[in-house]
């Protein structure tokens, strides 16, 4: 057993990371008005399937991206709801002027 293996390090034959898992995680961090979150959920779902069927690492990264992406979508829906409710309250309080 070599010195690197005795300290718990993996050898150079480590499985490659899934590019879609990395992409999903980056998109989950870039909210972009909800578009990044939507892309993160899509890429995470694809990546979770690819890491299961192919010999690639990154399933944990894909799960994290999926969770962050779903939270981002929830926040986006909440912001849209609050803004639309606030705009309807403001528009109902505006005085109506009649001409004539």
C-alpha positions in Angstrom: 0.0 0.0 0.0 1.5 3.3 -1.0 1.8 6.4 1.1 -1.0 8.2 -0.7 -3.4 5.3 -0.2 -2.6 5.1 3.5 -3.8 8.7 4.0 -7.1 8.1 2.3 -6.2 9.7 -1.1 -7.6 8.2 -4.2 -5.4 7.1 -7.1 -5.2 8.8 -10.4 -8.0 6.6 -11.7 -10.7 8.6 -10.1 -14.0 8.8 -12.0 -14.5 12.0 -14.0 -17.0 14.5 -12.9 -20.1 14.9 -14.9 -20.1 18.2 -16.9 -23.8 18.5 -16.6 -23.6 18.2 -12.8 -21.1 21.1 -12.7 -23.3 23.1 -15.1 -26.4 22.5 -13.0 -24.6 23.7 -9.9 -23.3 26.8 -11.5 -26.8 27.6 -12.9 -28.3 27.0 -9.4 -26.0 29.7 -8.0 -26.8 32.1 -10.8 -30.4 32.9 -10.1 -30.9 35.3 -13.1 -34.5 36.0 -12.3 -35.5 32.4 -12.0 -34.1 31.3 -15.3 -30.9 30.0 -13.7 -33.0 28.0 -11.2 -35.1 26.5 -14.0 -31.9 25.6 -16.0 -30.4 24.1 -12.8 -33.4 21.9 -12.2 -33.3 20.6 -15.8 -29.6 20.0 -15.9 -29.6 18.4 -12.4 -32.3 15.9 -13.5 -30.3 15.0 -16.6 -27.1 14.8 -14.6 -28.6 12.5 -11.9 -29.7 10.1 -14.6 -26.2 10.3 -16.3 -24.3 9.7 -13.1 -26.4 6.7 -12.4 -26.1 5.0 -15.8 -22.5 6.1 -16.7 -19.3 5.8 -14.7 -19.2 9.5 -13.7 -19.0 11.3 -10.4 -21.1 14.3 -9.4 -24.4 12.9 -8.2 -24.1 14.8 -4.9 -23.4 18.0 -6.9 -26.5 17.3 -9.0 -28.6 16.8 -5.9 -27.4 20.1 -4.4 -28.1 21.9 -7.7 -31.6 20.4 -7.7 -32.3 21.5 -4.2 -30.9 25.0 -4.8 -32.8 25.3 -8.1 -36.1 24.3 -6.6 -35.6 26.8 -3.8 -34.8 29.5 -6.4 -38.0 28.7 -8.3 -40.0 28.9 -5.0 -38.4 32.3 -4.3 -39.2 33.4 -7.9 -42.8 32.4 -7.6 -43.1 34.2 -4.2 -41.5 37.4 -5.7 -44.0 37.3 -8.6 -46.9 36.8 -6.2 -45.8 39.7 -3.9 -45.1 42.1 -6.8 -48.5 41.3 -8.5 -50.3 41.7 -5.2 -48.6 45.0 -4.5 -49.3 46.4 -7.9 -53.0 45.5 -7.7 -53.2 47.3 -4.3 -51.5 50.4 -5.6 -53.6 50.4 -8.8 -56.8 50.1 -6.7 -55.8 53.1 -4.6 -55.0 55.4 -7.5 -57.6 58.1 -8.0 -59.7 57.8 -11.1 -60.2 61.0 -13.0 -63.0 61.5 -15.4 -62.6 63.9 -18.2 -65.5 66.1 -19.1 
